[in-house]
């Protein structure tokens, strides 16, 4: 399988995140990898973070607000990948693509 594009998680309420995400996007451009930005889930309490993406926080899942917002942001990306219908790679705002990731092996699970 080939990776169709990158989904870059970007925190719109944190200026440095926007700067980092733009650097990440430039590294995608350098590798001829299409990308799109995904606005992160930010500054929500755990239950609200999961609710924002149509998920339910399990009672046994004990974590902090930031971790739950990050988890919810990834759920949002996974939902987008399902809409796209092609393999994608999820990148945090501060990732830098240094090589060809389009042809990485994805096990058929």
C-alpha positions in Angstrom: 0.0 0.0 0.0 1.0 3.6 -0.6 0.4 6.4 1.8 -2.0 8.9 0.2 -1.3 11.9 2.4 -0.3 13.1 5.8 -2.8 14.5 8.3 -1.0 17.1 10.4 -2.5 17.8 13.9 -2.2 21.5 14.6 -3.3 23.4 17.7 -5.0 26.6 16.6 -5.0 28.1 20.0 -1.2 27.8 20.4 0.8 30.0 18.0 4.0 27.9 18.3 2.0 24.8 17.2 0.9 26.6 14.0 4.6 27.5 13.3 5.7 23.9 13.9 2.9 22.5 11.8 3.9 24.8 8.9 7.5 23.4 9.3 6.0 19.9 9.2 4.0 20.8 6.0 7.2 22.1 4.3 8.9 18.8 5.1 6.0 17.0 3.5 6.4 19.3 0.4 10.1 18.4 0.3 9.1 14.7 0.0 6.2 15.3 -2.4 3.8 14.1 0.2 0.3 15.6 0.1 -1.0 16.8 3.5 -3.9 18.5 5.2 -4.1 20.1 8.6 -6.4 18.8 11.3 -7.4 21.2 14.0 -6.6 19.6 17.4 -9.0 19.2 20.2 -7.8 21.6 22.8 -8.3 22.7 26.4 -11.3 20.5 27.1 -11.9 18.3 30.1 -11.4 14.6 29.4 -15.1 13.8 29.0 -15.8 16.8 26.8 -12.7 16.0 24.7 -14.0 12.6 23.8 -17.5 13.8 23.4 -16.3 16.3 20.8 -15.3 13.5 18.5 -18.3 11.2 19.3 -16.4 8.9 21.6 -17.0 8.0 25.2 -14.3 8.2 27.9 -14.1 4.9 29.7 -14.3 5.2 33.4 -11.1 3.1 33.8 -9.2 5.5 31.5 -7.4 7.8 33.9 -5.4 10.5 32.2 -4.9 14.2 32.2 -6.7 16.8 30.1 -3.8 17.2 27.6 -3.5 13.4 27.0 -7.2 13.1 26.5 -7.3 16.0 24.1 -4.4 14.4 22.1 -6.2 11.1 22.1 -9.4 12.8 20.9 -7.4 14.6 18.2 -6.1 11.3 16.9 -9.7 9.9 16.9 -10.6 12.9 14.8 -7.8 12.0 12.4 -8.8 8.4 12.1 -12.4 9.5 11.3 -11.0 11.7 8.5 -8.9 8.8 7.2 -12.0 6.7 6.9 -13.7 9.5 4.9 -10.6 9.6 2.6 -10.7 5.9 2.2 -7.0 5.6 1.6 -3.9 4.9 3.8 -2.7 8.1 5.5 0.0 9.0 8.1 -0.9 11.0 11.1 1.8 13.6 12.1 2.0 15.7 15.2 2.6 19.3 14.6 6.3 19.1 15.5 7.1 16.1 13.2 9.6 16.5 10.3 9.4 14.1 7.3 13.0 13.3 6.3 12.4 10.6 3.7 9.9 8.8 1.5 7.1 7.7 3.7 4.7 7.0 0.9 6.0 3.5 0.3 6.3 2.2 3.8 5.0 -1.3 4.4 1.6 -1.5 6.1 0.7 -5.0 7.2 -2.7 -6.1 6.1 -4.4 -6.6 9.5 
